[in-house]
Amino acid sequence: MEERTLLALMVFSSLVVLTETITQKHAIEIYSLRVNCRVTSRFAHTVITSKIINRANESREATFEVELPKTAFITNFSMSIDGKLYPGIIKEKASAQKEYDTAVSQGQSAGLVKITGRKLEQFHVSVSIAAASKVTFELAYEELLKRQLGLFEVLIKVRPQQLVKHFQIDVHIFEPQGIRFLETDSTFMTNELNEALTKVQNETKAHILFKPTVDQQKVNPELDETLLNGDFLVRYDVKQVATAGDIQIFNGYFVHYFAPQEMPVFPKNVIFVIDRSGSMAGRKIEQTREALLKILQDLRPEDHFSCITFNNKVVEWKSALLQATAENVASAAGFVRTITARGGTDINHALLTAVSVLDKAERLPERSVSMIILLTDGQPTSGESKVEVIQENIQKAVNGKYALFCLGFGFDVSYNFLEKMALSNGGIARRIYENSDAALQLQGFYQEVATPILMKIEMQYPDNAVEGLTKNNFKLFFEGSEIVVSGKISNELDLLPVEIKAQSHTSDLTLKEEANVKEKEQVFQSRSYIFGNFIERLWAYLTIQQLLEKSISAQEEHQKALEARALELSLQYGFVTPLTSMVVTKPTGQQQAELANKPTEADNEKPSSFPVGASVKKLSSRYFGKTHKNNLDAYRMAIPLPGRWHSELQSGSNKKLLPSVGRLSKQVRPAAHTKEHPALVSQLPKENTDGQAEPSVLLLSDPEQGLSVTGKHGDKINQFVQFEITYVNPAVQINVSVDEIVLSHDNKNIRLSWTESATSAVQGLRVSTEKESSVTVSLSDTVTVKIFLVKVPNDFLQLCFLNIDHFSDKVTGILGQFYLKGQLENNAKVNQRADERLLNVPGSEHRLTRLYKKDYRLESTSDPVSCWSVVGTS
């Protein structure tokens, strides 16, 4: 009989499962397995790397499975087989599905991601490798850790059932607020394994390393069996010091965390609405009774409560809310013990009854929180059965007065129905899994909402200094949780003020805080504990999550707009979300393409399918991160470079900020035409520069950045039609033409089209295309290159540099020189006209003239803007 070996490694809040199935013991050997989880200010970036060798004398199949949190977004996946890279490419779901359908019609396999548990989804891919060949799998994902009951948690479930030569788990934590509490725990730790565990911690940083040797992994020195079988946990919390929370700022984005402590708890007015239809019979109703009896004991004496049960009829314990005295709690417990399951399901009548009880309640505490907690396991079958009508009825009845929490027991219930109803009424939905711990799941949910300490929370920021703000108004705040708000701040801002208004049990609160931007930026100067522009990615992650959540309860037209915005950000930042998919390519001769979709909770009810949503039409304009036009007008420099001027330019050193220039006169409205488009636009410090250059010229080279950019003119158009971007590390070349984008690495080409949005990544270098609009090339700690496709009337390209503070003082080239020390002066050689200046850069002097040019970063219909143009000599 063939022996099968299973390797599983799981991380929750960074959760991973890797599985290897082999047909002969150790024929497929995992010789290295590493999980690197880096948590920076709650935002977790996890990379899983598995290295495998085929020790058999024939081809074998290696399977890579990763279980990650449902709340995480996959950001990258690649396979490297004998040194040849096969990356995953993120695309709009409809586009990816079309490509995948073609593959399926040729007999290839199904999708790669499915839901596997209450908190997990599984990424799965298999590949055949030749005898003696090696394969490296690498998958990355990101998520914002959620504070629950006062803790953040990283759970690593280790189940290798095989000895791994190089086994390592790293958890790095950096919390600028300070780490208040940190602990590790394990269900399998022995004295020998404990020696492989190290924990280093200071006030703001922690590093947990688990690196057992092969001998330490063994159950017995004589047996090749592993001890690694159980849970490894890291729990932590941060210090809460400032009354208005903590603001963190990095690279033009901020995140604000607010979690007030030691505040009085609001009295609750809570109605439990419990399904007792026939489908709840047996273990479900037993667990519900068990949980309710515990929850009743947890009610505070100042709370008011009632219980309603329903099948095709509605039964009230009492027709009014009663205070949670010992006598009333005992009476309710007696009622709960008598609950039995039979009959149909009239959700509509039950919820309307609960709302009516709250509406009629008298002598309740003046400041209190009213909520309804619904538990059901099925579809409405009695009374009103149309879910749309029920949702409308309940929303109209609640009218924003109460919070509705919907718990779906098992998989027969329509989760979409419950989720939309909860979100429309200030609550949340949660699935309760039909496991032995279902009663504990119910109790756990109640504990999360049992202690409201604030209501009507408003987080206010200056409108003229913050853009793309995430949700900043919250109905309720529960003790032990955390409010997170993020946004983009103006480049000119020195101080970021925030004002928080809220109601507590005893008073109305106004809390104020002011963050010094430069001081906050200094916190993240040490790069070892952070990854890339993490606050910007946190902002994008949070924005996408909130857009998708908001779309659930939105009307159809608004829903499409919200999904289009979420899709745009998903593609821009390379996230696999419910609106995007990752196309995974394989070696020639194997299944050539597989599809990784992001499942939703509702997919649990359809275990046989990997749903692909309807095509979402992208909006043409951006909704987030857009710079206000008036601000752009104030910081812009256009430099159309004439024929042979580049031979006169020399390099220099020492960058210096150039002064800002005037704004566009609102009275001027030049007509748009091709000549208004500058050949290049580059964001100088507080400026933009654009210019024309000869065909096949070196535009910029920075040896310290390991970056160079060249450009070619078209044969019949005095504009660029091709750019070539070259990186030293990683050794990648990106050729961008008006026809396509080609990413070359390790003798392999990845082709991206202008006709669809997509993202591809190689060793941290990310190339993202926006359909018929732009391509962005970014790498951590380097300048970002952005190229726009312009169609007026002939196709040509425009170039833009972002994150220019990363340029070194060795940057050269036609554009590179302008990132060195420069001065803008009055022109003494002319008549001191207001529309002329001199620009001095090391080794050359350029006369500037004020002209109107098209800014292609703005909407295509926007007016030309006032810019400085370099006037050269032939």
Residue pairs with C-beta under 8 A, 6 or more apart in sequence:
2 23
2 24
3 24
3 25
4 21
4 22
4 23
5 20
5 21
5 22
5 25
5 26
5 161
5 162
6 19
6 20
6 21
6 159
6 161
6 162
7 18
7 19
7 20
7 30
7 33
7 159
7 160
7 161
7 162
7 164
8 17
8 18
8 19
8 65
8 157
8 158
8 159
8 160
8 161
9 16
9 17
9 18
9 33
9 35
9 48
9 156
9 157
9 158
9 159
9 160
9 169
10 16
10 17
10 67
10 120
10 155
10 156
10 157
10 158
10 159
11 35
11 37
11 46
11 68
11 154
11 155
11 156
11 157
12 69
12 119
12 120
12 153
12 154
12 155
12 156
12 157
13 44
13 69
13 143
13 145
13 146
13 152
13 153
13 154
13 155
14 35
14 37
14 39
14 44
14 46
14 68
14 69
14 72
14 143
14 154
14 156
14 171
15 67
15 68
15 69
15 72
15 119
15 120
15 155
15 156
15 157
16 35
16 46
16 48
16 66
16 67
16 68
16 156
17 65
17 66
17 67
17 120
17 122
17 157
18 30
18 33
18 48
18 50
18 64
18 65
18 66
19 63
19 64
19 65
19 124
20 28
20 30
20 52
20 62
20 63
20 162
21 61
21 63
22 28
22 60
23 60
24 56
26 55
26 162
27 54
27 55
27 56
27 60
28 52
28 53
28 54
28 55
28 56
28 60
28 61
28 62
29 52
29 53
29 54
29 55
30 50
30 51
30 52
30 162
30 164
31 51
31 52
31 53
31 164
31 165
31 166
32 49
32 50
32 51
32 164
32 165
32 166
32 167
33 49
33 50
33 51
33 160
33 164
33 166
33 167
33 168
34 48
34 49
34 50
34 166
34 167
34 168
34 169
34 170
35 46
35 47
35 48
35 49
35 156
35 168
35 169
35 170
36 46
36 47
36 48
36 49
36 170
36 172
37 44
37 45
37 46
37 154
37 169
37 170
37 171
37 172
38 44
38 45
38 46
38 172
38 174
38 529
38 530
38 531
39 45
39 145
39 152
39 154
39 171
39 172
39 173
39 174
39 175
40 174
40 529
40 530
40 531
40 534
41 174
41 175
41 176
41 248
41 255
41 257
41 534
41 535
41 538
42 144
42 145
42 147
42 152
42 175
42 257
42 484
42 538
43 142
43 143
43 144
43 145
43 534
43 535
43 537
43 538
43 541
44 72
44 142
44 143
44 144
44 145
44 154
45 140
45 142
45 531
45 534
46 68
46 72
46 140
46 141
46 142
47 138
47 139
47 140
48 66
48 137
48 138
48 139
48 140
49 136
49 137
49 138
50 64
50 136
50 137
50 138
51 134
51 135
51 136
51 166
52 62
52 129
52 134
52 135
52 136
52 137
53 132
53 133
53 134
54 60
54 62
54 129
54 130
54 131
54 132
54 133
54 134
55 132
56 131
57 131
58 131
59 128
59 129
59 130
59 131
60 128
60 129
60 131
61 126
61 127
61 128
61 129
62 126
62 127
62 128
62 129
62 135
63 124
63 125
63 126
64 79
64 123
64 124
64 125
64 126
64 127
64 137
64 139
65 122
65 123
65 124
66 122
66 123
66 124
66 139
67 116
67 117
67 120
67 121
67 122
67 123
68 74
68 120
68 121
68 123
68 141
69 119
69 120
69 121
69 143
70 115
70 119
70 120
70 121
70 599
70 601
71 143
71 144
71 146
71 545
72 141
72 142
72 143
73 141
73 142
73 143
73 541
73 544
73 570
73 575
73 576
73 577
73 598
74 113
74 123
74 139
74 140
74 141
74 575
74 576
74 582
74 596
74 598
75 140
75 141
75 142
75 573
75 574
75 575
75 576
75 761
76 87
76 88
76 138
76 139
76 140
76 574
76 761
77 87
77 88
77 123
77 125
77 137
77 138
77 139
77 140
77 582
77 584
77 596
78 85
78 86
78 87
78 88
78 137
78 138
78 761
78 762
79 85
79 86
79 125
79 127
79 135
79 136
79 137
79 138
79 584
79 586
80 86
80 135
80 136
80 138
81 127
81 129
81 133
81 134
81 135
81 587
82 130
82 133
82 134
82 135
83 746
84 587
84 746
84 747
84 748
85 745
85 746
85 748
85 762
86 584
86 585
86 586
86 587
87 585
87 750
87 760
87 761
87 762
88 582
88 583
88 584
88 585
88 596
88 760
89 582
89 583
89 585
89 750
89 752
89 758
89 759
89 760
90 570
90 571
90 574
90 575
90 576
90 580
90 581
90 582
90 583
90 758
90 759
90 760
91 99
91 571
91 580
91 581
91 582
91 583
91 756
91 757
91 758
91 759
92 567
92 571
92 579
92 580
92 581
92 616
92 618
92 756
92 757
92 758
92 771
93 578
93 579
93 580
93 581
93 597
93 612
93 613
93 615
93 616
94 612
94 614
94 615
94 616
95 756
95 757
95 758
96 580
96 581
96 582
96 583
96 595
97 581
97 595
97 612
99 583
99 593
100 111
100 581
100 583
100 593
100 594
100 595
103 591
103 592
103 593
103 594
104 110
108 591
108 592
108 593
108 594
109 591
109 594
110 594
110 610
111 594
111 595
111 596
111 597
111 610
112 123
112 124
112 125
112 582
112 584
112 594
112 595
112 596
112 597
113 121
113 122
113 123
113 124
113 576
113 596
113 597
113 598
113 599
113 610
114 121
114 122
114 124
114 599
114 603
114 607
114 610
115 121
115 122
115 599
115 601
115 603
115 604
116 122
117 433
118 431
118 433
118 441
121 598
121 599
123 139
123 596
125 137
125 584
125 594
127 135
127 586
127 587
127 590
128 590
129 135
142 537
142 541
142 575
143 541
144 484
144 538
144 541
144 542
144 545
145 152
145 153
145 154
146 152
146 481
146 482
147 237
147 259
147 480
147 481
147 482
148 448
148 480
148 481
149 447
149 448
149 480
150 237
150 479
150 480
151 181
151 235
151 236
151 237
151 480
152 235
152 236
152 237
152 238
153 233
153 234
153 235
154 171
154 233
154 234
154 235
155 231
155 232
155 233
155 234
156 169
156 171
156 210
156 231
156 232
156 233
156 234
157 230
157 231
157 232
158 169
158 188
158 228
158 229
158 230
158 231
158 232
159 228
159 229
159 230
160 167
160 217
160 226
160 228
160 229
161 225
161 226
161 229
162 226
163 214
163 217
163 218
163 224
163 226
164 214
164 217
165 214
167 211
167 212
167 217
167 228
168 209
168 210
168 211
169 208
169 209
169 210
169 211
169 232
170 207
170 208
170 209
171 206
171 207
171 208
171 209
171 234
172 205
172 206
172 207
172 529
173 179
173 182
173 205
173 206
173 207
173 208
173 234
173 236
174 204
174 205
174 529
174 530
175 204
175 205
175 236
175 238
176 204
176 246
176 248
176 523
176 524
177 204
177 238
177 239
177 240
177 241
177 246
177 257
178 203
178 204
178 238
178 239
178 241
179 201
179 203
179 204
179 205
179 206
179 236
179 237
179 238
179 239
180 236
180 237
180 238
180 239
180 240
181 235
181 236
181 237
182 199
182 201
182 206
182 234
182 235
182 236
183 234
183 235
183 236
184 197
184 199
184 208
184 232
184 233
184 234
184 235
185 231
185 232
185 233
185 235
186 193
186 230
186 231
186 232
186 233
187 230
187 231
188 227
188 228
188 229
188 230
188 231
188 232
189 197
190 227
192 212
192 215
192 216
192 227
193 212
193 216
193 217
193 227
193 228
195 216
196 210
196 211
196 212
196 213
196 216
197 208
197 209
197 210
198 207
198 208
198 209
199 206
199 207
199 208
199 209
200 206
200 207
201 207
205 529
206 236
208 234
210 232
212 228
215 221
216 227
217 226
217 227
217 228
218 224
218 225
218 226
218 227
219 225
219 226
219 227
238 257
240 259
240 260
240 261
242 513
243 260
243 511
243 513
244 258
244 498
244 499
244 500
244 511
244 512
244 513
245 256
245 257
245 258
245 259
245 260
245 483
245 498
245 500
245 513
246 256
246 257
247 254
247 255
247 256
247 257
247 496
247 498
247 513
247 515
247 520
248 254
248 255
248 256
248 257
248 520
248 523
248 524
248 535
249 489
249 496
249 515
249 517
249 520
249 521
249 535
250 520
250 521
250 524
250 530
250 533
250 534
250 535
250 536
251 521
251 533
251 535
251 536
251 803
252 488
252 489
252 491
252 536
253 486
253 487
253 488
253 489
253 533
253 535
253 536
253 538
253 539
254 466
254 486
254 487
254 488
254 489
254 496
254 515
254 520
254 535
255 484
255 485
255 486
255 535
255 538
255 539
256 459
256 484
256 485
256 486
256 498
257 482
257 483
257 484
258 457
258 459
258 482
258 483
258 484
258 485
258 500
259 481
259 482
259 483
260 453
260 454
260 477
263 453
263 454
263 479
263 504
263 505
264 453
264 504
264 505
264 506
265 300
265 451
265 452
265 453
265 479
265 505
266 367
266 368
266 369
266 452
266 453
266 455
266 504
266 505
267 300
267 302
267 303
267 304
267 364
267 365
267 367
267 368
267 369
267 505
268 299
268 300
268 303
268 304
268 305
268 368
268 369
268 370
268 371
268 450
268 452
269 303
269 304
269 305
269 321
269 358
269 361
269 364
269 368
269 369
269 370
269 371
270 299
270 303
270 304
270 305
270 370
270 371
270 372
270 373
271 305
271 306
271 307
271 308
271 321
271 354
271 357
271 358
271 371
271 372
271 373
272 292
272 295
272 305
272 306
272 307
272 308
272 373
272 375
273 308
273 309
273 310
273 350
273 351
273 354
273 372
273 373
273 374
273 375
274 288
274 292
274 307
274 308
274 309
274 310
274 339
274 375
275 309
275 310
275 311
275 345
275 347
275 374
275 375
275 376
275 377
275 378
275 409
276 285
276 309
276 310
276 311
276 339
276 340
276 341
276 342
276 343
277 310
277 311
277 312
277 341
277 342
277 343
277 344
277 345
277 377
277 378
277 381
278 311
278 341
278 342
278 343
278 344
279 341
279 345
279 377
279 378
279 412
280 288
280 341
280 377
280 409
281 340
281 341
281 342
282 341
283 434
283 438
284 341
284 377
284 409
284 410
284 434
284 438
285 339
285 340
285 341
287 438
287 439
287 442
288 339
288 375
288 409
288 439
288 442
289 336
289 337
289 339
290 439
291 438
291 439
291 440
291 442
291 443
291 446
292 307
292 336
292 442
293 333
293 336
293 337
294 439
294 443
295 442
295 443
295 446
296 305
296 329
296 332
296 333
296 336
297 329
298 443
298 446
298 447
298 450
299 305
299 324
299 329
300 324
301 323
301 324
301 325
302 323
302 324
302 365
303 323
303 324
304 321
304 322
304 323
304 324
304 361
304 364
304 365
304 368
305 321
305 322
305 324
305 328
305 332
306 316
306 317
306 318
306 320
306 321
306 322
306 357
307 316
307 317
307 318
307 332
307 335
307 336
308 314
308 315
308 316
308 317
308 350
308 353
308 354
308 357
309 315
309 339
310 345
310 346
310 347
310 349
310 350
311 341
311 342
311 343
311 344
311 345
311 346
311 382
312 343
312 344
312 345
312 346
312 381
312 382
312 383
313 343
313 346
314 346
314 349
314 350
314 353
316 353
316 357
317 331
317 332
317 335
319 357
320 357
320 360
320 361
320 362
321 357
321 358
321 361
321 364
322 328
343 382
344 381
344 382
345 376
345 378
345 379
345 380
345 381
345 382
346 380
346 381
346 382
346 383
346 384
347 374
347 376
347 380
347 383
347 390
348 380
348 383
348 384
348 389
348 390
348 393
348 394
349 383
349 384
350 374
351 372
351 374
351 390
351 394
351 397
351 404
352 393
352 394
352 397
354 372
355 372
355 394
355 397
355 398
355 402
356 397
358 370
358 372
358 401
358 402
359 401
361 370
364 370
367 503
367 504
367 505
367 506
369 403
369 452
369 455
369 476
370 401
370 402
370 403
371 402
371 403
371 404
371 405
371 427
371 449
372 402
372 403
372 404
372 405
373 405
373 407
373 446
373 449
374 404
374 405
374 406
374 407
374 418
375 407
375 409
375 432
375 442
376 406
376 407
376 408
376 409
376 413
376 418
377 408
377 409
377 410
377 412
377 413
378 412
378 413
379 385
379 387
379 412
379 413
379 414
379 417
380 387
380 390
384 390
384 393
387 414
387 417
390 417
390 421
391 417
391 420
391 421
391 424
394 404
394 421
394 424
394 425
395 421
395 424
395 425
398 404
398 425
398 426
400 425
400 426
402 425
402 426
403 425
403 426
403 427
403 475
403 476
404 421
404 422
404 425
404 426
404 427
405 422
405 427
405 428
405 429
405 430
405 445
405 449
406 418
406 419
406 421
406 422
406 427
406 428
406 429
406 430
407 418
407 429
407 430
407 431
407 432
407 442
407 445
408 414
408 415
408 418
408 429
408 430
408 431
408 432
409 432
409 434
409 438
410 432
410 433
410 434
411 434
411 604
411 605
412 605
413 431
413 605
414 602
414 605
415 429
415 431
415 601
415 602
415 604
415 605
416 552
416 602
418 429
419 429
419 552
419 601
419 602
420 552
420 553
421 429
422 428
422 429
423 429
423 549
423 550
423 552
423 553
424 553
426 475
426 476
430 445
431 601
431 604
432 438
432 441
432 442
432 445
433 441
435 441
448 478
448 480
448 481
449 478
450 478
451 478
451 479
451 480
452 476
452 477
452 478
452 479
453 477
453 478
453 479
453 504
453 505
454 476
454 477
454 502
454 503
454 504
454 509
455 475
455 476
455 477
455 502
455 503
456 475
456 501
456 502
456 503
457 473
457 474
457 475
457 477
457 483
457 500
457 501
457 502
458 472
458 473
458 500
458 501
458 502
459 472
459 473
459 474
459 483
459 485
459 498
459 500
460 472
460 498
460 499
460 500
460 501
461 469
461 472
461 485
461 487
461 496
461 497
461 498
462 496
462 497
464 490
465 489
465 490
465 493
465 496
466 487
466 488
466 489
466 490
466 496
467 487
467 488
467 489
467 490
467 624
467 625
467 626
467 627
467 628
468 487
468 488
468 539
468 543
468 623
468 624
468 625
468 626
469 485
469 486
469 487
470 484
470 485
470 486
470 487
470 539
470 542
470 543
470 546
471 485
471 546
472 485
474 483
477 483
477 502
484 542
486 535
486 538
486 539
486 542
486 543
487 539
488 536
488 539
488 624
488 625
489 496
489 517
490 631
491 635
491 686
493 517
494 516
494 517
494 518
495 514
495 515
495 516
495 517
496 514
496 515
496 517
497 512
497 513
497 514
497 515
498 512
498 513
498 514
498 515
499 510
499 511
499 512
500 509
500 510
500 511
500 512
500 513
501 508
501 509
501 510
501 511
502 508
502 509
502 511
503 509
524 530
527 781
531 780
532 780
532 781
533 780
537 573
540 569
540 572
540 573
540 575
541 573
541 575
543 566
543 569
543 624
544 566
544 569
544 570
544 575
544 577
547 562
547 563
547 565
547 566
547 569
548 562
548 563
548 566
548 577
548 578
548 579
550 562
551 558
551 559
551 562
551 563
551 566
554 562
560 616
560 617
561 619
563 579
563 616
564 616
564 617
564 618
564 619
565 619
565 623
565 624
566 577
566 579
567 577
567 579
567 580
567 616
567 618
567 757
568 618
568 619
568 622
568 623
568 757
568 770
569 575
569 624
570 576
570 577
570 579
570 580
571 580
571 757
571 758
571 759
571 768
571 769
571 770
572 768
572 770
572 776
573 768
574 759
574 761
574 766
574 768
576 582
576 596
576 597
576 598
577 598
578 597
578 598
578 599
578 600
578 613
579 613
579 616
580 598
581 595
581 596
581 597
581 598
581 612
582 595
582 596
583 593
583 594
583 595
583 596
584 593
584 594
584 595
584 596
585 592
585 593
586 592
586 593
586 594
595 610
597 610
597 611
597 612
599 610
599 611
600 611
603 609
603 610
603 611
618 757
618 771
620 859
620 860
621 859
627 857
629 858
629 862
629 865
630 663
632 688
632 855
632 857
632 858
632 865
633 663
633 664
633 865
633 866
634 660
634 661
634 662
634 663
635 660
635 661
635 686
635 687
635 688
636 661
636 687
636 688
636 855
636 865
636 866
636 867
636 868
637 658
637 661
637 684
637 687
637 688
637 689
637 690
637 848
637 867
637 868
638 678
638 681
638 688
638 689
638 690
638 691
638 851
638 853
638 867
638 868
638 869
639 678
639 680
639 689
639 690
639 691
639 818
639 846
639 848
639 868
639 869
639 870
640 678
640 679
640 690
640 691
640 692
640 869
640 870
641 679
641 680
641 691
641 692
641 693
641 814
641 870
641 872
642 692
642 871
642 872
642 873
642 874
643 694
643 872
643 874
644 694
644 874
645 870
645 872
645 873
646 693
646 694
646 697
646 814
648 844
649 814
649 817
649 841
649 843
649 844
650 817
650 842
650 843
650 844
651 810
651 811
651 812
651 816
651 817
651 820
651 842
651 843
652 817
652 820
652 821
652 841
652 842
652 843
653 809
653 810
653 820
653 821
653 842
654 809
654 820
654 821
655 685
655 807
655 809
655 819
655 820
655 821
656 685
656 821
656 822
656 823
657 685
657 686
658 684
658 685
658 686
658 687
658 822
658 823
658 824
659 686
659 824
660 686
660 687
661 687
661 824
661 866
661 867
661 868
662 850
662 866
663 866
664 852
664 863
664 864
664 865
664 866
665 866
668 852
668 866
669 863
670 676
670 852
670 863
670 864
672 792
672 854
672 863
672 864
673 792
674 719
674 792
674 793
674 794
676 852
676 853
676 854
676 864
677 719
677 790
677 792
677 796
677 798
677 853
677 854
677 856
678 690
678 691
678 692
678 798
678 853
678 854
678 867
678 869
679 690
679 691
679 692
679 693
679 718
679 719
679 720
679 798
680 689
680 690
680 691
680 692
680 693
680 699
680 711
680 720
680 798
680 799
680 800
680 815
681 688
681 689
681 690
681 798
681 799
681 800
681 855
681 856
681 857
682 688
682 689
682 690
682 799
682 800
682 801
682 804
682 815
682 818
683 689
683 800
683 801
683 802
683 804
684 804
684 818
684 819
685 804
685 805
685 819
688 800
688 855
688 867
689 815
689 818
690 798
690 853
690 867
691 814
691 815
691 870
692 718
692 719
693 699
693 711
693 713
693 720
693 814
694 713
695 711
695 712
695 713
696 710
696 711
696 712
697 710
697 711
697 814
698 708
698 709
698 710
698 812
698 813
698 814
699 709
699 710
699 711
699 723
699 799
699 813
699 814
699 815
699 816
700 707
700 708
700 709
700 801
700 811
700 812
700 813
700 814
700 815
700 816
701 707
701 708
701 709
701 811
701 812
701 813
701 816
702 708
702 783
702 807
702 808
702 810
702 811
702 812
702 816
703 808
703 810
704 808
704 810
705 782
705 783
705 806
705 807
705 808
705 811
706 727
706 728
706 729
706 782
707 725
707 726
707 727
707 728
707 782
707 783
707 785
708 725
708 726
708 813
709 723
709 724
709 725
709 726
709 785
709 799
709 813
709 815
710 723
710 724
710 726
711 720
711 722
711 723
711 724
711 799
712 720
712 721
712 722
712 723
712 724
713 719
713 720
713 721
714 720
714 721
714 794
714 796
716 794
717 794
717 796
719 790
719 794
719 796
719 797
720 796
720 797
720 798
720 799
721 737
721 738
721 795
721 796
721 797
722 735
722 736
722 737
722 738
722 797
723 735
723 736
723 787
723 797
723 799
724 733
724 734
724 735
724 736
725 733
725 734
725 736
725 777
725 785
726 732
726 733
726 734
727 733
727 765
727 779
730 745
730 762
730 763
730 764
730 765
731 745
731 746
732 743
732 744
732 745
732 762
732 763
732 765
733 743
733 744
733 745
734 741
734 742
734 743
734 744
734 767
734 777
735 741
735 742
735 744
736 775
736 787
736 797
737 797
738 754
738 789
738 795
738 796
738 797
739 754
740 751
740 752
740 753
740 754
741 751
741 752
741 753
741 754
741 767
741 769
741 775
742 749
742 750
742 751
742 752
743 749
743 750
743 751
743 752
743 760
743 762
743 767
744 750
745 762
750 760
752 758
752 760
752 767
752 769
752 775
753 769
754 769
754 771
754 772
754 789
755 771
755 772
756 769
756 771
757 768
757 769
757 770
757 771
758 768
758 769
759 766
759 767
759 768
759 769
760 766
760 767
761 767
764 779
764 780
765 777
765 778
765 779
766 776
766 777
766 778
766 779
767 775
767 776
767 777
768 775
768 776
768 778
769 775
769 776
770 776
772 789
772 791
773 788
773 789
774 786
774 787
774 788
774 789
775 786
775 787
775 789
776 784
776 785
776 786
777 784
777 785
777 786
777 787
778 784
778 785
778 803
781 806
782 803
782 806
783 801
783 802
783 803
783 804
783 806
783 807
784 801
784 802
784 803
785 799
785 800
785 801
785 802
786 799
786 800
786 801
786 802
787 797
787 798
787 799
787 800
788 797
788 798
788 799
788 800
788 856
788 857
789 795
789 797
790 796
790 797
790 798
790 856
798 856
799 815
800 857
801 815
804 819
807 816
807 819
809 820
811 817
811 819
811 820
817 841
817 842
817 843
817 844
818 841
820 841
820 842
821 841
821 842
822 839
822 840
822 841
823 839
823 840
824 837
824 838
824 839
824 848
825 837
825 838
825 839
825 840
826 832
826 837
826 838
827 833
827 836
827 837
827 838
827 847
828 838
829 838
830 836
830 847
834 850
835 849
835 850
836 847
836 848
836 849
836 850
837 847
837 848
837 868
838 845
838 846
838 847
838 848
839 845
839 846
839 847
839 848
839 868
839 870
840 846
846 870
846 871
846 872
847 870
847 871
848 868
848 869
848 870
848 871
849 868
849 869
849 871
850 866
850 867
850 868
850 869
851 866
851 867
851 868
851 869
852 864
852 865
852 866
852 867
853 864
853 865
853 867
853 869
854 864
854 865
855 862
855 864
855 865
858 865
